[in-house]
Amino acid sequence: MPWLMKAEPDSRIVKGKDVKFSVDDFEALGTSQWDGVRNHEAKNIMKDRMKVGDEVLFYHSIFALAEIVREGYPDYTAWDLDHPYYDPKTDKEKPTWYMVDVKFRSRLLHPPTLALIKHLASSTSLPSEVEYIGSEGLEAIKEMQLVNRGRLSVQPVTDKAYEVVRLLGERGGWEDLGQGSKGSKGRKVQREDVVQEEDRPAKKTKMARSTRILQSKTPDQVHTEPNISNRARRKRKS
């Protein structure tokens, strides 16, 4: 089953750590733990429903395609005192939070924006610019949780919706449809959609927003890098 997973595209400091994880960071890293989710519905998806090989839409605008490469296991960052999303109510014996590993596959040449998805979801007829998705594709977009329950940071996507989004990202031609899909306006839409997703333990009424912090793979030697973008830039240069 396909999934949509949201990340933080811009720098934001939490407990002295930069929680940014852009598509550039993801591509440079290759495979990343999807840690820091502090919403039970999103956690349960990763713990019980995601399977190796499941396809993923990487979202802050849908910039890339990815896949699940490791199924749900305890998110040990929750008991790391220095982690931005440390949760004192969980422990190693009875972990509350879970994560998966996600592998970058490829970028989309024309990243579909939230503005585009919302525009299509509100359309009464299929716009000529995207006739290639067909009427069934338009209906699949209308049913996406992204437009009906946008605040959840990890959410299921139907096979049809996944294929439609992939087509939109590969073929383009829709750029004039969604206001705010370009330039500074588009950036503002992306930023507002991601930042409103709060998954801090103290705010239990908010839906989750995944953030990425680079860590070692050994649970008892958790290490958090304060700025993931620096490592990403070094990898791109090498």
mmCIF file of the C-alpha atoms, coordinates in Angstrom:
data_MODEL
# 
_entry.id   MODEL 
# 
loop_
_atom_site.group_PDB 
_atom_site.id 
_atom_site.type_symbol 
_atom_site.label_atom_id 
_atom_site.label_alt_id 
_atom_site.label_comp_id 
_atom_site.label_asym_id 
_atom_site.label_entity_id 
_atom_site.label_seq_id 
_atom_site.pdbx_PDB_ins_code 
_atom_site.Cartn_x 
_atom_site.Cartn_y 
_atom_site.Cartn_z 
_atom_site.occupancy 
_atom_site.B_iso_or_equiv 
_atom_site.pdbx_formal_charge 
_atom_site.auth_seq_id 
_atom_site.auth_comp_id 
_atom_site.auth_asym_id 
_atom_site.auth_atom_id 
_atom_site.pdbx_PDB_model_num 
ATOM 1   C CA . MET A 1 1   ? 0.000   0.000  0.000   1.00 0.00 ? 1   MET A CA 1 
ATOM 2   C CA . PRO A 1 2   ? 1.351   3.470  -0.826  1.00 0.00 ? 2   PRO A CA 1 
ATOM 3   C CA . TRP A 1 3   ? 1.838   6.160  1.816   1.00 0.00 ? 3   TRP A CA 1 
ATOM 4   C CA . LEU A 1 4   ? 2.400   9.902  2.024   1.00 0.00 ? 4   LEU A CA 1 
ATOM 5   C CA . MET A 1 5   ? 4.984   11.073 4.564   1.00 0.00 ? 5   MET A CA 1 
ATOM 6   C CA . LYS A 1 6   ? 5.557   14.710 5.442   1.00 0.00 ? 6   LYS A CA 1 
ATOM 7   C CA . ALA A 1 7   ? 8.884   16.283 6.337   1.00 0.00 ? 7   ALA A CA 1 
ATOM 8   C CA . GLU A 1 8   ? 10.219  19.693 7.365   1.00 0.00 ? 8   GLU A CA 1 
ATOM 9   C CA . PRO A 1 9   ? 11.710  21.583 4.374   1.00 0.00 ? 9   PRO A CA 1 
ATOM 10  C CA . ASP A 1 10  ? 13.159  24.591 6.205   1.00 0.00 ? 10  ASP A CA 1 
ATOM 11  C CA . SER A 1 11  ? 15.439  25.104 9.165   1.00 0.00 ? 11  SER A CA 1 
ATOM 12  C CA . ARG A 1 12  ? 13.683  25.154 12.529  1.00 0.00 ? 12  ARG A CA 1 
ATOM 13  C CA . ILE A 1 13  ? 15.471  24.883 15.844  1.00 0.00 ? 13  ILE A CA 1 
ATOM 14  C CA . VAL A 1 14  ? 14.023  22.641 18.556  1.00 0.00 ? 14  VAL A CA 1 
ATOM 15  C CA . LYS A 1 15  ? 16.026  22.189 21.789  1.00 0.00 ? 15  LYS A CA 1 
ATOM 16  C CA . GLY A 1 16  ? 19.079  23.534 20.007  1.00 0.00 ? 16  GLY A CA 1 
ATOM 17  C CA . LYS A 1 17  ? 18.792  21.076 17.107  1.00 0.00 ? 17  LYS A CA 1 
ATOM 18  C CA . ASP A 1 18  ? 17.859  21.860 13.513  1.00 0.00 ? 18  ASP A CA 1 
ATOM 19  C CA . VAL A 1 19  ? 14.985  19.508 12.598  1.00 0.00 ? 19  VAL A CA 1 
ATOM 20  C CA . LYS A 1 20  ? 15.015  20.360 8.887   1.00 0.00 ? 20  LYS A CA 1 
ATOM 21  C CA . PHE A 1 21  ? 14.857  17.407 6.483   1.00 0.00 ? 21  PHE A CA 1 
ATOM 22  C CA . SER A 1 22  ? 14.455  18.541 2.889   1.00 0.00 ? 22  SER A CA 1 
ATOM 23  C CA . VAL A 1 23  ? 14.405  16.492 -0.289  1.00 0.00 ? 23  VAL A CA 1 
ATOM 24  C CA . ASP A 1 24  ? 18.089  17.427 -0.770  1.00 0.00 ? 24  ASP A CA 1 
ATOM 25  C CA . ASP A 1 25  ? 18.904  15.986 2.657   1.00 0.00 ? 25  ASP A CA 1 
ATOM 26  C CA . PHE A 1 26  ? 16.905  12.837 1.911   1.00 0.00 ? 26  PHE A CA 1 
ATOM 27  C CA . GLU A 1 27  ? 18.527  12.262 -1.465  1.00 0.00 ? 27  GLU A CA 1 
ATOM 28  C CA . ALA A 1 28  ? 22.021  12.781 -0.048  1.00 0.00 ? 28  ALA A CA 1 
ATOM 29  C CA . LEU A 1 29  ? 21.375  10.419 2.853   1.00 0.00 ? 29  LEU A CA 1 
ATOM 30  C CA . GLY A 1 30  ? 19.718  7.710  0.747   1.00 0.00 ? 30  GLY A CA 1 
ATOM 31  C CA . THR A 1 31  ? 17.968  5.880  3.582   1.00 0.00 ? 31  THR A CA 1 
ATOM 32  C CA . SER A 1 32  ? 16.657  7.530  6.737   1.00 0.00 ? 32  SER A CA 1 
ATOM 33  C CA . GLN A 1 33  ? 14.940  6.567  9.954   1.00 0.00 ? 33  GLN A CA 1 
ATOM 34  C CA . TRP A 1 34  ? 11.524  8.237  10.182  1.00 0.00 ? 34  TRP A CA 1 
ATOM 35  C CA . ASP A 1 35  ? 11.870  9.202  13.820  1.00 0.00 ? 35  ASP A CA 1 
ATOM 36  C CA . GLY A 1 36  ? 10.274  11.869 16.000  1.00 0.00 ? 36  GLY A CA 1 
ATOM 37  C CA . VAL A 1 37  ? 6.611   11.137 15.250  1.00 0.00 ? 37  VAL A CA 1 
ATOM 38  C CA . ARG A 1 38  ? 4.594   11.744 18.421  1.00 0.00 ? 38  ARG A CA 1 
ATOM 39  C CA . ASN A 1 39  ? 1.056   11.085 17.267  1.00 0.00 ? 39  ASN A CA 1 
ATOM 40  C CA . HIS A 1 40  ? -0.525  7.728  18.066  1.00 0.00 ? 40  HIS A CA 1 
ATOM 41  C CA . GLU A 1 41  ? -2.413  7.292  14.795  1.00 0.00 ? 41  GLU A CA 1 
ATOM 42  C CA . ALA A 1 42  ? 0.706   7.970  12.725  1.00 0.00 ? 42  ALA A CA 1 
ATOM 43  C CA . LYS A 1 43  ? 2.770   5.763  15.065  1.00 0.00 ? 43  LYS A CA 1 
ATOM 44  C CA . ASN A 1 44  ? 0.335   2.867  14.683  1.00 0.00 ? 44  ASN A CA 1 
ATOM 45  C CA . ILE A 1 45  ? 0.565   3.137  10.907  1.00 0.00 ? 45  ILE A CA 1 
ATOM 46  C CA . MET A 1 46  ? 4.338   2.762  11.076  1.00 0.00 ? 46  MET A CA 1 
ATOM 47  C CA . LYS A 1 47  ? 4.219   0.058  13.745  1.00 0.00 ? 47  LYS A CA 1 
ATOM 48  C CA . ASP A 1 48  ? 1.512   -2.184 12.284  1.00 0.00 ? 48  ASP A CA 1 
ATOM 49  C CA . ARG A 1 49  ? 0.670   -1.313 8.699   1.00 0.00 ? 49  ARG A CA 1 
ATOM 50  C CA . MET A 1 50  ? 3.748   -0.273 6.741   1.00 0.00 ? 50  MET A CA 1 
ATOM 51  C CA . LYS A 1 51  ? 5.536   -3.118 4.975   1.00 0.00 ? 51  LYS A CA 1 
ATOM 52  C CA . VAL A 1 52  ? 8.889   -3.441 3.245   1.00 0.00 ? 52  VAL A CA 1 
ATOM 53  C CA . GLY A 1 53  ? 8.453   -2.462 -0.395  1.00 0.00 ? 53  GLY A CA 1 
ATOM 54  C CA . ASP A 1 54  ? 5.523   -0.101 0.212   1.00 0.00 ? 54  ASP A CA 1 
ATOM 55  C CA . GLU A 1 55  ? 5.781   2.980  -1.985  1.00 0.00 ? 55  GLU A CA 1 
ATOM 56  C CA . VAL A 1 56  ? 6.023   6.443  -0.443  1.00 0.00 ? 56  VAL A CA 1 
ATOM 57  C CA . LEU A 1 57  ? 5.315   9.981  -1.619  1.00 0.00 ? 57  LEU A CA 1 
ATOM 58  C CA . PHE A 1 58  ? 7.854   12.261 0.107   1.00 0.00 ? 58  PHE A CA 1 
ATOM 59  C CA . TYR A 1 59  ? 5.985   15.438 0.899   1.00 0.00 ? 59  TYR A CA 1 
ATOM 60  C CA . HIS A 1 60  ? 6.690   19.135 1.296   1.00 0.00 ? 60  HIS A CA 1 
ATOM 61  C CA . SER A 1 61  ? 5.120   19.520 -2.036  1.00 0.00 ? 61  SER A CA 1 
ATOM 62  C CA . ILE A 1 62  ? 5.488   15.978 -3.353  1.00 0.00 ? 62  ILE A CA 1 
ATOM 63  C CA . PHE A 1 63  ? 9.124   16.182 -4.373  1.00 0.00 ? 63  PHE A CA 1 
ATOM 64  C CA . ALA A 1 64  ? 10.173  12.555 -4.508  1.00 0.00 ? 64  ALA A CA 1 
ATOM 65  C CA . LEU A 1 65  ? 9.281   8.891  -4.571  1.00 0.00 ? 65  LEU A CA 1 
ATOM 66  C CA . ALA A 1 66  ? 10.567  6.583  -1.849  1.00 0.00 ? 66  ALA A CA 1 
ATOM 67  C CA . GLU A 1 67  ? 9.920   3.175  -0.329  1.00 0.00 ? 67  GLU A CA 1 
ATOM 68  C CA . ILE A 1 68  ? 9.779   1.479  3.055   1.00 0.00 ? 68  ILE A CA 1 
ATOM 69  C CA . VAL A 1 69  ? 12.887  -0.646 3.628   1.00 0.00 ? 69  VAL A CA 1 
ATOM 70  C CA . ARG A 1 70  ? 12.465  -1.536 7.303   1.00 0.00 ? 70  ARG A CA 1 
ATOM 71  C CA . GLU A 1 71  ? 9.169   -2.145 9.081   1.00 0.00 ? 71  GLU A CA 1 
ATOM 72  C CA . GLY A 1 72  ? 8.142   -0.607 12.392  1.00 0.00 ? 72  GLY A CA 1 
ATOM 73  C CA . TYR A 1 73  ? 10.592  -0.794 15.318  1.00 0.00 ? 73  TYR A CA 1 
ATOM 74  C CA . PRO A 1 74  ? 10.886  1.226  18.560  1.00 0.00 ? 74  PRO A CA 1 
ATOM 75  C CA . ASP A 1 75  ? 11.748  4.889  18.087  1.00 0.00 ? 75  ASP A CA 1 
ATOM 76  C CA . TYR A 1 76  ? 14.563  5.030  20.612  1.00 0.00 ? 76  TYR A CA 1 
ATOM 77  C CA . THR A 1 77  ? 14.895  8.808  20.169  1.00 0.00 ? 77  THR A CA 1 
ATOM 78  C CA . ALA A 1 78  ? 11.898  9.072  22.507  1.00 0.00 ? 78  ALA A CA 1 
ATOM 79  C CA . TRP A 1 79  ? 14.093  8.171  25.491  1.00 0.00 ? 79  TRP A CA 1 
ATOM 80  C CA . ASP A 1 80  ? 17.093  10.228 24.347  1.00 0.00 ? 80  ASP A CA 1 
ATOM 81  C CA . LEU A 1 81  ? 17.202  13.213 26.712  1.00 0.00 ? 81  LEU A CA 1 
ATOM 82  C CA . ASP A 1 82  ? 18.914  15.378 24.082  1.00 0.00 ? 82  ASP A CA 1 
ATOM 83  C CA . HIS A 1 83  ? 16.514  14.622 21.260  1.00 0.00 ? 83  HIS A CA 1 
ATOM 84  C CA . PRO A 1 84  ? 14.052  17.404 20.285  1.00 0.00 ? 84  PRO A CA 1 
ATOM 85  C CA . TYR A 1 85  ? 11.125  15.016 20.759  1.00 0.00 ? 85  TYR A CA 1 
ATOM 86  C CA . TYR A 1 86  ? 12.202  13.224 23.932  1.00 0.00 ? 86  TYR A CA 1 
ATOM 87  C CA . ASP A 1 87  ? 9.180   11.738 25.730  1.00 0.00 ? 87  ASP A CA 1 
ATOM 88  C CA . PRO A 1 88  ? 9.665   11.085 29.468  1.00 0.00 ? 88  PRO A CA 1 
ATOM 89  C CA . LYS A 1 89  ? 6.540   8.907  29.565  1.00 0.00 ? 89  LYS A CA 1 
ATOM 90  C CA . THR A 1 90  ? 7.984   6.124  27.430  1.00 0.00 ? 90  THR A CA 1 
ATOM 91  C CA . ASP A 1 91  ? 10.778  3.661  28.251  1.00 0.00 ? 91  ASP A CA 1 
ATOM 92  C CA . LYS A 1 92  ? 12.890  0.955  26.654  1.00 0.00 ? 92  LYS A CA 1 
ATOM 93  C CA . GLU A 1 93  ? 10.909  -1.920 28.153  1.00 0.00 ? 93  GLU A CA 1 
ATOM 94  C CA . LYS A 1 94  ? 7.532   -0.667 26.948  1.00 0.00 ? 94  LYS A CA 1 
ATOM 95  C CA . PRO A 1 95  ? 8.196   1.678  24.021  1.00 0.00 ? 95  PRO A CA 1 
ATOM 96  C CA . THR A 1 96  ? 5.340   3.963  23.042  1.00 0.00 ? 96  THR A CA 1 
ATOM 97  C CA . TRP A 1 97  ? 6.682   5.298  19.767  1.00 0.00 ? 97  TRP A CA 1 
ATOM 98  C CA . TYR A 1 98  ? 7.749   3.470  16.617  1.00 0.00 ? 98  TYR A CA 1 
ATOM 99  C CA . MET A 1 99  ? 9.469   4.372  13.360  1.00 0.00 ? 99  MET A CA 1 
ATOM 100 C CA . VAL A 1 100 ? 10.338  2.867  9.984   1.00 0.00 ? 100 VAL A CA 1 
ATOM 101 C CA . ASP A 1 101 ? 13.260  3.245  7.603   1.00 0.00 ? 101 ASP A CA 1 
ATOM 102 C CA . VAL A 1 102 ? 12.558  4.953  4.291   1.00 0.00 ? 102 VAL A CA 1 
ATOM 103 C CA . LYS A 1 103 ? 14.736  4.864  1.169   1.00 0.00 ? 103 LYS A CA 1 
ATOM 104 C CA . PHE A 1 104 ? 14.914  7.647  -1.409  1.00 0.00 ? 104 PHE A CA 1 
ATOM 105 C CA . ARG A 1 105 ? 14.179  6.446  -4.951  1.00 0.00 ? 105 ARG A CA 1 
ATOM 106 C CA . SER A 1 106 ? 13.833  9.397  -7.326  1.00 0.00 ? 106 SER A CA 1 
ATOM 107 C CA . ARG A 1 107 ? 12.828  13.017 -7.634  1.00 0.00 ? 107 ARG A CA 1 
ATOM 108 C CA . LEU A 1 108 ? 9.734   14.202 -9.463  1.00 0.00 ? 108 LEU A CA 1 
ATOM 109 C CA . LEU A 1 109 ? 10.546  16.703 -12.221 1.00 0.00 ? 109 LEU A CA 1 
ATOM 110 C CA . HIS A 1 110 ? 7.367   18.698 -11.544 1.00 0.00 ? 110 HIS A CA 1 
ATOM 111 C CA . PRO A 1 111 ? 6.668   18.391 -7.785  1.00 0.00 ? 111 PRO A CA 1 
ATOM 112 C CA . PRO A 1 112 ? 2.876   18.549 -7.300  1.00 0.00 ? 112 PRO A CA 1 
ATOM 113 C CA . THR A 1 113 ? 2.056   21.237 -4.736  1.00 0.00 ? 113 THR A CA 1 
ATOM 114 C CA . LEU A 1 114 ? -0.619  21.282 -2.092  1.00 0.00 ? 114 LEU A CA 1 
ATOM 115 C CA . ALA A 1 115 ? -2.205  24.149 -4.024  1.00 0.00 ? 115 ALA A CA 1 
ATOM 116 C CA . LEU A 1 116 ? -2.490  21.937 -7.111  1.00 0.00 ? 116 LEU A CA 1 
ATOM 117 C CA . ILE A 1 117 ? -3.927  18.990 -5.173  1.00 0.00 ? 117 ILE A CA 1 
ATOM 118 C CA . LYS A 1 118 ? -6.512  21.241 -3.515  1.00 0.00 ? 118 LYS A CA 1 
ATOM 119 C CA . HIS A 1 119 ? -7.378  22.849 -6.847  1.00 0.00 ? 119 HIS A CA 1 
ATOM 120 C CA . LEU A 1 120 ? -8.006  19.464 -8.445  1.00 0.00 ? 120 LEU A CA 1 
ATOM 121 C CA . ALA A 1 121 ? -9.951  18.260 -5.408  1.00 0.00 ? 121 ALA A CA 1 
ATOM 122 C CA . SER A 1 122 ? -12.325 21.209 -5.727  1.00 0.00 ? 122 SER A CA 1 
ATOM 123 C CA . SER A 1 123 ? -12.720 20.936 -9.520  1.00 0.00 ? 123 SER A CA 1 
ATOM 124 C CA . THR A 1 124 ? -16.119 19.870 -10.841 1.00 0.00 ? 124 THR A CA 1 
ATOM 125 C CA . SER A 1 125 ? -14.600 18.751 -14.137 1.00 0.00 ? 125 SER A CA 1 
ATOM 126 C CA . LEU A 1 126 ? -11.231 17.515 -15.304 1.00 0.00 ? 126 LEU A CA 1 
ATOM 127 C CA . PRO A 1 127 ? -8.987  20.470 -16.300 1.00 0.00 ? 127 PRO A CA 1 
ATOM 128 C CA . SER A 1 128 ? -7.658  20.163 -19.822 1.00 0.00 ? 128 SER A CA 1 
ATOM 129 C CA . GLU A 1 129 ? -4.095  20.697 -18.606 1.00 0.00 ? 129 GLU A CA 1 
ATOM 130 C CA . VAL A 1 130 ? -4.179  17.340 -16.816 1.00 0.00 ? 130 VAL A CA 1 
ATOM 131 C CA . GLU A 1 131 ? -6.448  15.305 -19.076 1.00 0.00 ? 131 GLU A CA 1 
ATOM 132 C CA . TYR A 1 132 ? -3.883  12.532 -18.909 1.00 0.00 ? 132 TYR A CA 1 
ATOM 133 C CA . ILE A 1 133 ? -4.964  11.601 -15.338 1.00 0.00 ? 133 ILE A CA 1 
ATOM 134 C CA . GLY A 1 134 ? -8.537  10.841 -16.480 1.00 0.00 ? 134 GLY A CA 1 
ATOM 135 C CA . SER A 1 135 ? -11.780 11.232 -14.540 1.00 0.00 ? 135 SER A CA 1 
ATOM 136 C CA . GLU A 1 136 ? -10.924 8.303  -12.261 1.00 0.00 ? 136 GLU A CA 1 
ATOM 137 C CA . GLY A 1 137 ? -7.657  9.975  -11.424 1.00 0.00 ? 137 GLY A CA 1 
ATOM 138 C CA . LEU A 1 138 ? -9.454  13.185 -10.508 1.00 0.00 ? 138 LEU A CA 1 
ATOM 139 C CA . GLU A 1 139 ? -11.745 11.259 -8.171  1.00 0.00 ? 139 GLU A CA 1 
ATOM 140 C CA . ALA A 1 140 ? -8.733  9.598  -6.566  1.00 0.00 ? 140 ALA A CA 1 
ATOM 141 C CA . ILE A 1 141 ? -7.263  13.040 -5.831  1.00 0.00 ? 141 ILE A CA 1 
ATOM 142 C CA . LYS A 1 142 ? -10.559 14.183 -4.291  1.00 0.00 ? 142 LYS A CA 1 
ATOM 143 C CA . GLU A 1 143 ? -10.449 11.235 -1.882  1.00 0.00 ? 143 GLU A CA 1 
ATOM 144 C CA . MET A 1 144 ? -6.873  11.795 -0.672  1.00 0.00 ? 144 MET A CA 1 
ATOM 145 C CA . GLN A 1 145 ? -6.430  12.318 3.058   1.00 0.00 ? 145 GLN A CA 1 
ATOM 146 C CA . LEU A 1 146 ? -4.073  15.151 2.178   1.00 0.00 ? 146 LEU A CA 1 
ATOM 147 C CA . VAL A 1 147 ? -7.098  17.293 1.299   1.00 0.00 ? 147 VAL A CA 1 
ATOM 148 C CA . ASN A 1 148 ? -9.559  15.739 3.731   1.00 0.00 ? 148 ASN A CA 1 
ATOM 149 C CA . ARG A 1 149 ? -7.303  15.191 6.754   1.00 0.00 ? 149 ARG A CA 1 
ATOM 150 C CA . GLY A 1 150 ? -4.211  17.167 5.843   1.00 0.00 ? 150 GLY A CA 1 
ATOM 151 C CA . ARG A 1 151 ? -2.762  17.487 9.336   1.00 0.00 ? 151 ARG A CA 1 
ATOM 152 C CA . LEU A 1 152 ? -1.718  13.846 9.730   1.00 0.00 ? 152 LEU A CA 1 
ATOM 153 C CA . SER A 1 153 ? 1.967   13.517 8.850   1.00 0.00 ? 153 SER A CA 1 
ATOM 154 C CA . VAL A 1 154 ? 1.895   9.819  7.910   1.00 0.00 ? 154 VAL A CA 1 
ATOM 155 C CA . GLN A 1 155 ? -1.143  8.822  5.903   1.00 0.00 ? 155 GLN A CA 1 
ATOM 156 C CA . PRO A 1 156 ? -2.317  6.118  3.491   1.00 0.00 ? 156 PRO A CA 1 
ATOM 157 C CA . VAL A 1 157 ? -2.690  6.748  -0.224  1.00 0.00 ? 157 VAL A CA 1 
ATOM 158 C CA . THR A 1 158 ? -4.674  4.573  -2.626  1.00 0.00 ? 158 THR A CA 1 
ATOM 159 C CA . ASP A 1 159 ? -2.832  2.890  -5.481  1.00 0.00 ? 159 ASP A CA 1 
ATOM 160 C CA . LYS A 1 160 ? -4.736  5.060  -7.953  1.00 0.00 ? 160 LYS A CA 1 
ATOM 161 C CA . ALA A 1 161 ? -3.916  8.311  -6.145  1.00 0.00 ? 161 ALA A CA 1 
ATOM 162 C CA . TYR A 1 162 ? -0.250  7.311  -5.980  1.00 0.00 ? 162 TYR A CA 1 
ATOM 163 C CA . GLU A 1 163 ? -0.129  6.730  -9.737  1.00 0.00 ? 163 GLU A CA 1 
ATOM 164 C CA . VAL A 1 164 ? -1.935  10.006 -10.428 1.00 0.00 ? 164 VAL A CA 1 
ATOM 165 C CA . VAL A 1 165 ? 0.461   12.001 -8.275  1.00 0.00 ? 165 VAL A CA 1 
ATOM 166 C CA . ARG A 1 166 ? 3.392   10.264 -9.932  1.00 0.00 ? 166 ARG A CA 1 
ATOM 167 C CA . LEU A 1 167 ? 2.029   11.183 -13.368 1.00 0.00 ? 167 LEU A CA 1 
ATOM 168 C CA . LEU A 1 168 ? 1.500   14.794 -12.336 1.00 0.00 ? 168 LEU A CA 1 
ATOM 169 C CA . GLY A 1 169 ? 5.077   14.902 -11.085 1.00 0.00 ? 169 GLY A CA 1 
ATOM 170 C CA . GLU A 1 170 ? 6.536   13.333 -14.200 1.00 0.00 ? 170 GLU A CA 1 
ATOM 171 C CA . ARG A 1 171 ? 4.502   15.012 -16.943 1.00 0.00 ? 171 ARG A CA 1 
ATOM 172 C CA . GLY A 1 172 ? 3.704   18.425 -15.478 1.00 0.00 ? 172 GLY A CA 1 
ATOM 173 C CA . GLY A 1 173 ? 1.722   20.891 -17.617 1.00 0.00 ? 173 GLY A CA 1 
ATOM 174 C CA . TRP A 1 174 ? -0.408  21.914 -14.629 1.00 0.00 ? 174 TRP A CA 1 
ATOM 175 C CA . GLU A 1 175 ? 1.765   24.776 -13.358 1.00 0.00 ? 175 GLU A CA 1 
ATOM 176 C CA . ASP A 1 176 ? -0.843  27.480 -14.054 1.00 0.00 ? 176 ASP A CA 1 
ATOM 177 C CA . LEU A 1 177 ? -3.626  25.595 -12.254 1.00 0.00 ? 177 LEU A CA 1 
ATOM 178 C CA . GLY A 1 178 ? -2.656  25.908 -8.608  1.00 0.00 ? 178 GLY A CA 1 
ATOM 179 C CA . GLN A 1 179 ? -2.113  29.435 -7.381  1.00 0.00 ? 179 GLN A CA 1 
ATOM 180 C CA . GLY A 1 180 ? 0.938   29.511 -5.137  1.00 0.00 ? 180 GLY A CA 1 
ATOM 181 C CA . SER A 1 181 ? 2.599   26.576 -6.883  1.00 0.00 ? 181 SER A CA 1 
ATOM 182 C CA . LYS A 1 182 ? 5.537   28.722 -7.987  1.00 0.00 ? 182 LYS A CA 1 
ATOM 183 C CA . GLY A 1 183 ? 7.971   31.161 -6.473  1.00 0.00 ? 183 GLY A CA 1 
ATOM 184 C CA . SER A 1 184 ? 7.612   32.647 -3.011  1.00 0.00 ? 184 SER A CA 1 
ATOM 185 C CA . LYS A 1 185 ? 3.892   31.984 -2.887  1.00 0.00 ? 185 LYS A CA 1 
ATOM 186 C CA . GLY A 1 186 ? 4.459   28.298 -3.462  1.00 0.00 ? 186 GLY A CA 1 
ATOM 187 C CA . ARG A 1 187 ? 7.125   28.236 -0.781  1.00 0.00 ? 187 ARG A CA 1 
ATOM 188 C CA . LYS A 1 188 ? 4.748   29.861 1.699   1.00 0.00 ? 188 LYS A CA 1 
ATOM 189 C CA . VAL A 1 189 ? 2.073   27.250 1.029   1.00 0.00 ? 189 VAL A CA 1 
ATOM 190 C CA . GLN A 1 190 ? 4.568   24.437 1.552   1.00 0.00 ? 190 GLN A CA 1 
ATOM 191 C CA . ARG A 1 191 ? 5.925   25.941 4.757   1.00 0.00 ? 191 ARG A CA 1 
ATOM 192 C CA . GLU A 1 192 ? 2.539   26.647 6.340   1.00 0.00 ? 192 GLU A CA 1 
ATOM 193 C CA . ASP A 1 193 ? 1.293   23.149 5.585   1.00 0.00 ? 193 ASP A CA 1 
ATOM 194 C CA . VAL A 1 194 ? 4.271   21.506 7.252   1.00 0.00 ? 194 VAL A CA 1 
ATOM 195 C CA . VAL A 1 195 ? 4.773   23.786 10.242  1.00 0.00 ? 195 VAL A CA 1 
ATOM 196 C CA . GLN A 1 196 ? 1.210   23.406 11.454  1.00 0.00 ? 196 GLN A CA 1 
ATOM 197 C CA . GLU A 1 197 ? 1.873   19.695 11.968  1.00 0.00 ? 197 GLU A CA 1 
ATOM 198 C CA . GLU A 1 198 ? 2.890   19.584 15.652  1.00 0.00 ? 198 GLU A CA 1 
ATOM 199 C CA . ASP A 1 199 ? 3.898   16.254 17.130  1.00 0.00 ? 199 ASP A CA 1 
ATOM 200 C CA . ARG A 1 200 ? 5.540   17.471 20.299  1.00 0.00 ? 200 ARG A CA 1 
ATOM 201 C CA . PRO A 1 201 ? 4.552   15.293 23.270  1.00 0.00 ? 201 PRO A CA 1 
ATOM 202 C CA . ALA A 1 202 ? 3.326   18.299 25.249  1.00 0.00 ? 202 ALA A CA 1 
ATOM 203 C CA . LYS A 1 203 ? 0.700   19.115 22.623  1.00 0.00 ? 203 LYS A CA 1 
ATOM 204 C CA . LYS A 1 204 ? -1.336  15.934 22.578  1.00 0.00 ? 204 LYS A CA 1 
ATOM 205 C CA . THR A 1 205 ? -4.305  17.474 20.778  1.00 0.00 ? 205 THR A CA 1 
ATOM 206 C CA . LYS A 1 206 ? -2.259  18.225 17.675  1.00 0.00 ? 206 LYS A CA 1 
ATOM 207 C CA . MET A 1 207 ? -1.708  15.834 14.803  1.00 0.00 ? 207 MET A CA 1 
ATOM 208 C CA . ALA A 1 208 ? 1.767   14.540 14.109  1.00 0.00 ? 208 ALA A CA 1 
ATOM 209 C CA . ARG A 1 209 ? 4.446   16.126 12.000  1.00 0.00 ? 209 ARG A CA 1 
ATOM 210 C CA . SER A 1 210 ? 7.446   13.919 11.185  1.00 0.00 ? 210 SER A CA 1 
ATOM 211 C CA . THR A 1 211 ? 10.892  15.437 11.441  1.00 0.00 ? 211 THR A CA 1 
ATOM 212 C CA . ARG A 1 212 ? 14.197  13.839 10.696  1.00 0.00 ? 212 ARG A CA 1 
ATOM 213 C CA . ILE A 1 213 ? 17.274  13.828 12.916  1.00 0.00 ? 213 ILE A CA 1 
ATOM 214 C CA . LEU A 1 214 ? 20.332  11.901 11.686  1.00 0.00 ? 214 LEU A CA 1 
ATOM 215 C CA . GLN A 1 215 ? 21.384  9.240  14.163  1.00 0.00 ? 215 GLN A CA 1 
ATOM 216 C CA . SER A 1 216 ? 23.643  6.234  14.390  1.00 0.00 ? 216 SER A CA 1 
ATOM 217 C CA . LYS A 1 217 ? 21.960  2.884  13.968  1.00 0.00 ? 217 LYS A CA 1 
ATOM 218 C CA . THR A 1 218 ? 22.909  1.628  17.448  1.00 0.00 ? 218 THR A CA 1 
ATOM 219 C CA . PRO A 1 219 ? 20.076  2.303  19.950  1.00 0.00 ? 219 PRO A CA 1 
ATOM 220 C CA . ASP A 1 220 ? 22.391  2.564  22.951  1.00 0.00 ? 220 ASP A CA 1 
ATOM 221 C CA . GLN A 1 221 ? 24.672  5.015  21.150  1.00 0.00 ? 221 GLN A CA 1 
ATOM 222 C CA . VAL A 1 222 ? 22.155  7.531  19.912  1.00 0.00 ? 222 VAL A CA 1 
ATOM 223 C CA . HIS A 1 223 ? 23.834  10.507 18.319  1.00 0.00 ? 223 HIS A CA 1 
ATOM 224 C CA . THR A 1 224 ? 22.032  13.554 16.998  1.00 0.00 ? 224 THR A CA 1 
ATOM 225 C CA . GLU A 1 225 ? 23.663  15.860 14.517  1.00 0.00 ? 225 GLU A CA 1 
ATOM 226 C CA . PRO A 1 226 ? 22.706  19.497 15.081  1.00 0.00 ? 226 PRO A CA 1 
ATOM 227 C CA . ASN A 1 227 ? 22.469  20.351 11.401  1.00 0.00 ? 227 ASN A CA 1 
ATOM 228 C CA . ILE A 1 228 ? 21.666  17.619 8.888   1.00 0.00 ? 228 ILE A CA 1 
ATOM 229 C CA . SER A 1 229 ? 22.053  19.993 5.936   1.00 0.00 ? 229 SER A CA 1 
ATOM 230 C CA . ASN A 1 230 ? 25.819  20.340 6.499   1.00 0.00 ? 230 ASN A CA 1 
ATOM 231 C CA . ARG A 1 231 ? 26.299  16.579 6.149   1.00 0.00 ? 231 ARG A CA 1 
ATOM 232 C CA . ALA A 1 232 ? 24.056  16.557 3.114   1.00 0.00 ? 232 ALA A CA 1 
ATOM 233 C CA . ARG A 1 233 ? 26.085  19.276 1.433   1.00 0.00 ? 233 ARG A CA 1 
ATOM 234 C CA . ARG A 1 234 ? 29.317  17.403 2.123   1.00 0.00 ? 234 ARG A CA 1 
ATOM 235 C CA . LYS A 1 235 ? 27.903  14.239 0.562   1.00 0.00 ? 235 LYS A CA 1 
ATOM 236 C CA . ARG A 1 236 ? 26.751  16.091 -2.539  1.00 0.00 ? 236 ARG A CA 1 
ATOM 237 C CA . LYS A 1 237 ? 30.227  17.545 -3.044  1.00 0.00 ? 237 LYS A CA 1 
ATOM 238 C CA . SER A 1 238 ? 31.992  14.185 -2.711  1.00 0.00 ? 238 SER A CA 1 
# 
